């Protein structure tokens, strides 16, 4: 690849995605311990992450609009650990659907079941 080649940045993971994604893993684990495999809306998940680490600047800047890449990191982390996909617990606040690729509603429910059994 040369300096003049273009790069599609849409699928690129940034350091911010990793930093916030790691905090979201912690927040989702905390959520599961407290509430089981119940879905959690994006804003509530970000708020929980901020509550658990109030001095984290990356977490403080995080917004629901950019949460998809952070949840991709969460899913990849869970897969690498042979753990259920915690990202499927995060849902849109209005539709209550997981925007993350969990295999549709049935796939998301199956993942939530796997989280509950883990």
Secondary structure, 3 states (H helix, E strand, C coil): CCCCCCCCHHHCCCHHHHHHHHHHHHHHHHHHHHHCCCCEEHHHHHHHHHHHCCCCHHHHHCCHHHHHHHHHHHHHHHHHCCCCCHHHHEECCCCCCCCCCCCHHHHHHHHHHHHHHC
